[in-house]
Amino acid sequence: MDIAEYARLIKDERQRQGISQTDMAQQLGVSRRWLIEFEHARVPNPGFSTILSALTELGLSLDVRKTPQPAELYEW
């Protein structure tokens, strides 16, 4: 996923849960203006910790998995 996809996911889930931008921004320690810009994918580097905090605040998680290397794709 790229930043725009995370921004959209976070915005959609925030709205689905009925959380205001003001409340969400306060929980993340950012300004409401920053959150608005982020949700419209206009923050070029929002920071991994901020995205992770937003996901956590909304009850979402991030899954990290090892990508198989070419040699691991085939068993001879």
Secondary structure, DSSP 8 states (H G I E B T S, - for coil): --HHHHHHHHHHHHHHTT--HHHHHHHHTS-HHHHHHHHTT--S---HHHHHHHHHHTT----------HHHH---
